[in-house]
Amino acid sequence: QVQLVESGGGLVQPGGSLRLSCAASRIISGFYIMDWYRQTPGMQRELVASITSGGTTNYADSVKGRFTISRDNAKNTVYLQMNSLKPDDTAAYYCHLIVYGVNYWGKGTLVTVSS
């Protein structure tokens, strides 16, 4: 069992930056993928960025060049650095892990981009 805890959300003006963190409750071994998803009311959850245990990253077209996913293995933590934020980035952001075929989700952190 793994618990994921997100932090770092908040209110930011357009053009600003935020860094989200996702801390796992234990070391993840083997092949895994950790992702950031986001969701707005009435919409499906969408994949924002992912990183594999091998370090391969992938991004949604809407965030390429603005968001960066990274990890700190010593802290069992994945980060999402979000720059040049737009109002359309406003959403609840969720951390997700899939390892050995099991899915884990965090409870989410809210990001609001507004002037």
HELIX and SHEET records of a PDB file:
HELIX    1   1 ASN A   73  LYS A   75  5                                   3    
HELIX    2   2 PRO A   87  ASP A   89  5                                   3    
SHEET    1   A 4 LEU A   4  SER A   7  0                                        
SHEET    2   A 4 LEU A  18  ALA A  24 -1                                        
SHEET    3   A 4 THR A  77  MET A  82 -1                                        
SHEET    4   A 4 PHE A  67  ASP A  72 -1                                        
SHEET    1   B 6 GLY A  10  VAL A  12  0                                        
SHEET    2   B 6 THR A 109  VAL A 113  1                                        
SHEET    3   B 6 ALA A  91  VAL A  99 -1                                        
SHEET    4   B 6 TYR A  32  GLN A  39 -1                                        
SHEET    5   B 6 GLU A  46  THR A  52 -1                                        
SHEET    6   B 6 THR A  57  TYR A  59 -1                                        
SHEET    1   C 4 GLY A  10  VAL A  12  0                                        
SHEET    2   C 4 THR A 109  VAL A 113  1                                        
SHEET    3   C 4 ALA A  91  VAL A  99 -1                                        
SHEET    4   C 4 VAL A 102  TRP A 105 -1                                        
END                                                                             
